[in-house]
Amino acid sequence: MSPKLTQLLEAMTPQEQTEVETFFSNFVPRSRVKEAINALLAARELSFTHVGNKSFLQVTPPKQAFVPRPRPQRVGG
């Protein structure tokens, strides 16, 4: 994803897909917007978050590296 597009999407609050399509359709055809959204969903750059009975698009949060906690050492073993 381009850095400027990423910055724009990160600045947005989660939106319904139709709202995102309507916004970007002012600049490019809606079919291209749908293709881009589907490509970003497939690449897991965007994801859905569910609130009530609605699904909103959001920039997928970065994954946190798993760091296991050290095991406590046994005393007197």
C-alpha positions in Angstrom: 0.0 0.0 0.0 1.3 3.5 -0.8 2.6 5.5 2.2 0.1 8.3 1.6 -2.9 6.0 1.2 -1.8 4.2 4.4 -1.6 7.6 6.3 -5.0 8.6 5.0 -6.7 5.3 6.0 -5.0 5.3 9.4 -6.3 8.8 10.1 -9.9 7.7 9.3 -12.2 6.1 11.9 -13.5 2.7 10.9 -16.1 3.1 8.1 -18.6 0.9 6.3 -17.3 -0.4 3.0 -20.0 1.5 1.1 -18.9 4.8 2.7 -15.3 4.2 1.7 -16.4 3.4 -1.8 -18.5 6.5 -2.1 -15.7 8.7 -0.8 -13.0 7.4 -3.2 -15.5 7.2 -6.1 -15.1 11.0 -6.4 -11.5 10.3 -7.6 -11.6 7.0 -9.4 -14.4 4.7 -10.7 -16.2 2.7 -7.9 -15.3 -0.6 -9.6 -11.6 0.3 -9.1 -12.3 1.2 -5.4 -14.0 -2.2 -4.9 -11.0 -4.0 -6.5 -8.6 -2.1 -4.3 -10.5 -2.8 -1.1 -10.7 -6.5 -2.0 -7.0 -6.6 -2.8 -6.2 -4.9 0.6 -8.5 -7.3 2.4 -6.8 -10.2 0.7 -3.3 -8.9 1.6 -4.6 -8.3 5.2 -3.8 -4.6 5.1 -7.5 -3.9 5.8 -9.8 -5.9 8.1 -13.4 -5.9 9.2 -14.4 -5.0 12.7 -17.9 -5.7 13.9 -20.0 -3.3 16.0 -23.5 -4.5 16.6 -24.9 -5.7 13.3 -22.6 -3.6 11.2 -19.2 -4.4 9.7 -16.6 -1.6 9.4 -13.3 -1.5 7.5 -10.2 -0.6 9.4 -6.4 -0.7 8.8 -5.3 -4.0 10.3 -3.4 -3.3 13.5 0.3 -4.4 13.4 0.9 -7.9 14.8 2.7 -8.0 18.1 5.6 -10.4 18.3 5.0 -13.2 20.7 7.5 -13.1 23.6 7.1 -16.0 26.0 7.4 -15.1 29.7 10.4 -16.7 31.4 9.4 -19.8 33.5 9.7 -19.4 37.2 12.6 -21.4 38.6 11.9 -24.1 41.1 13.3 -23.7 44.5 15.1 -26.7 46.0 14.7 -29.2 43.4 
